[in-house]
Amino acid sequence: MRQLYLSLCLVGLSWIFLCQAVRAKSAASIADLGLNLSAVDERAESAPVWISQSPSLEAEAVIQITDVQLEPTESGLALLLQISTGQLLPVSPSVEGNDLVADISNAVLALPDGDEFQSVNPTDEVALVTVSNLSNNQVRVVITGVSEAPVAEVNASEAGLIFNVVQAAADEAVEDNTLRIVVTAEKTPEVLQDVPISLTVLTEDELEDADTTTLDGIAANTPNFSSFSATGSRSFTFYSIRGLSNQNFGSRDPVAFYVDDVPYDYGSFIDLDLPDLQQVEILRGPQNTLYGRSSQAGIVNIITRKPTNELSFNSAVSYGSEENVDLRAGISGPIIEDELFYRLSGNYERRDGFYDNSFLDEDYDEKSGGTGRAQLRWTPTETWDVSLNASFEDYQDGAYPFVALDDDDPFDIEQDFNGFSSLSTNSQSLKVAYLQPEFRVTSITTRRFSDWAADGEIDLTVADVLRAPSAFDSTVWTQELRLQAPEEAEQLQWIVGGYFESREFDNNGSGSVFGEDAAAVFGPTTMPGSSSVTTADSRDTTWATFGQVSYRPIDPLNLTVGLRYENTDSELSTLDQVFRIPGLPDTSLLSVNDVDQNSDAFLPRFAIDYRLSPEATVYGSISRGYRPGGVNVFADNEASFRFEAERSWNYEVGVKTTWLDDRLGVNLSLFHNPVDNYQVATFDPVTLFTDSVRNADVSITGLELDVRATPLEGLDFIAGLGLVDAEFTNFTDQTTGANFDGNSLPYAPEFTYNFAAQYRTSFGLFTRLELQGVGQTFFNEANTVEQDSYALVNARLGYEFDQYGVYLFANNLFDTRYIAQGFDFNGTRAGAFGAPATYGVQVRSSF
């Protein structure tokens, strides 16, 4: 596999040096704008010429903008900034809410009738156009959309600068800007292809076209990101990025999840419905110098739709297999026009179970519940932007579908107890942004509460032998404060910040309960109703400071250095394990108070990126990964009270390219990630993880490939490939003496791939076909439980007209059977399967 990585790297680098821009500039006057705007291109004729146009080499004379002209076009609006002498260089606009903002350096607005130009409602989709002077010989252009920020191509001509403005919702704008996706991965708006990180972005259109509303759906469309959900069960979800998973869950998962700036964590609290999505950004590799909560494997940044300045409504109704009903709705609008806005959204879903418990003649693994979200945005002035968000989730589901993996028909079971899974969460956040020409300040305060309780069958038979009730709750408070450079800063971008997190995690009772038939299995002394129960209270307190500086000495070259210091103090306030026999006093098996664990780390990052041409950028980075140590609320012996910090390095190189007039984008990254002190923990559904085995060394090597293409108007292809070789290099189980060197890490598929092809005709027909594949996956350190590689096929067929759409859908079209989670109990393989084939119909509306 390593030879394959090297070969692909060489191929990718060969593409770079073959890539060059061969486009001619053309002059245009305002009279030409409606005839052939697409012919004007901002790119230089070759890479050397393009490099020579860096701001550091511009003429020192300030260029005067002597006239501003507007003219409607077929696609929207043309704005010309006219000059008399010199030449203005093209700029890269940024998005701020509904505003498209562009700052022009080395220029001054010198109009005959004043020092500011303003036009109100020049088109139905553009509310305001303003051109004004800033300090330091800069001119700012602000184009405000009615419902969302417009899209503009900025072209240079002898007459000046031309902004070809199109509305983002227009089909042509979407097609022409397929690769101009704006992301905030580095805490400032940037075009996706300009961000030197292994980054996958799912846009609002892509999420809606694929009907993606779950973590499973997000992962299935992202290279080297896997989610192992048992038929959608919310009991516990395993996930991994680049082979690092939460299977060895401790005080913090290796992946950081954010939903509208709120950190989400823990496998039992995170598999939620995610309706009303605007964009999802998946950053792979350690992320420690830009985000409040650090992460060792990567970040999944989930952004929901924002309040708008225009009344809007959207809804979706679906009905499918297993009586699946899914209702979604969202409404948004102004409370005070241009100042205070709101958005309300949510969903309700229920379905029968995929499993049939013939012994009880009942469904098993059913789902029911929903989510709600409320948002307020207040912009009293241009310098203040305040957002208040609140959300809740409440689900009453069936138990985790724990079944024997070797049964001929695992969806037809016979058990004496179905069980349940109940999850309730709520979160609140306050985000305050203060914007100045010289700096930005952002404060984010969040709180999230989660409560989960479940009870389920363990013996997998019709006998009443053993059940495993459990209940946890968590309260997380966070405060993040960032000070950073303004968005328009081109040569020097910097950010400094601080982060504080308080997390209380309580085990309110997990263990095992013996049933009426337990004596036949465990001996005559086993009393029916007796139980072993562990309760514990813990608290983690984390504080961190972080910063990053990116400096561009010449236009093509960017140098980045970052550093984070983090300290985590964990305390196990109480832990009690008792054995209970009905009618008798509890027998204490284990009791401990005030167990502490402290860990800290300095986490550097070094990166360099170089634009060989406007179409090709190469980058490389070295960064430190870290998972803090902590205390174990599931411990059943003294050896497992604490676990040590996990540390790693990540070495990465990559290339980002565009081809065929931006109709094709190809991004490739290769990485190597050695991990020291990998936290290995035994896991079973009765006691959860118990004895922890320390000092495992791990080596992870792999690559990611992202491809986007729009060969024809209305036809889109999206593809991704991830390869991972994740194995133990030094690991001996201290309890059994078994050596696992060379074994694969659990929940680390050797490859993932995704491919989607869709076509949207001008008369409303919509078709989409998806292929999603997962390579061989092991589910335990001994590699005795595995799932061979498999592929899933999904399809959608619809018709769209006016504000409505009607769709037929099929997921797992060929009913592929695959293991989603697996465990080995002394040679008995048990676990859960992924969802079988499902079919349905959906109706959408948007006003």
Secondary structure, DSSP 8 states (H G I E B T S, - for coil): -HHHHHHHHHHHHHHHHH-----------GGGHHHHGGG-----SSHHHHHHT-GGGS-SS-EEEEEEEEEE-SSEEEEEEEESSS-------EEETTEEEEEEESEEE-BTTBSEEEEE-SSSSEEEEEEEEETTTEEEEEEEESSS--EEEEEEETTEEEEEEE-TTSHHHHHHTTT--EE-TTSS-EEGGG--S-EEEE-HHHHHHTT--SHHHHHHTSTTEEEE-STT-SS--EEEETTEESTT--SS-SEEEEETTEEE--TTT------SEEEEEEEES-B-SSSSS-BSSEEEEEEE----SS-EEEEEEEEETTTEEEEEEEEEEEEETTTEEEEEEEEEEEE--SEEETTTTEEES-EEEEEEEEEEEE-SSTTEEEEEEEEEEEEEE-----EETT-SSTTEE--S---EEEEEEEEEEEEEEEE-SS-EEEEEEEEEEEEEEEE-BSS-SSS--EE--EEEEEEEEEEEEEEE--TT--SEEEEEEEEEEEEEEEEEEEEEEE-TTTHHHH-TT--TT-EEEEEEEEEEEEEEEEEEEEEEEETTEEEEEEEEEEEEEEEEEEEEEEEE-TTS--EEEEEEEEEEEEEEEEEEEEEEEEEEETTEEEEEEEEEEEE--EE-TT--SGGGSEE--EEEEEEEEEEEEEETTTTEEEEEEEEEEEEEEEEEE---TTT-S-SEEEEEEEEEEEEEEEEEEEEETTEEEEEEEEEEEEEEEE-B-TTT--B-TT-B-TT--SEEEEEEEEEE-TTSEEEEEEEEEE--EE-STT--SEE--EEEEEEEEEEEETTEEEEEEEESTT----EEEEEEETTEEEEEE----EEEEEEEEE-
